[in-house]
Amino acid sequence: MRAIVTTEYGSVEFSEQQEIENTVIQSDEILIHIYASSVNSVGWKIRNSI
């Protein structure tokens, strides 16, 4: 499975796409597939410490 992994707090320089192992789901858990997401300008400014 591909995932965007953030290694440190800060700009996108600390985020990278990685291949990770598929998650094993337990009987009391669910797996949610996110098809798309977005970030608004306030979230972007908080993320970049502006």
C-alpha angles and dihedrals in degrees: 000000000000120000138171105239122197113206099182138013112265140060127352088274086086094052124081138167112251137176108239133181118270113261119249108227118218123216092259096047138077131208117223118204111210110207097183140353139180141203124221124217094262092054090047092052093048091048091051094043093239 
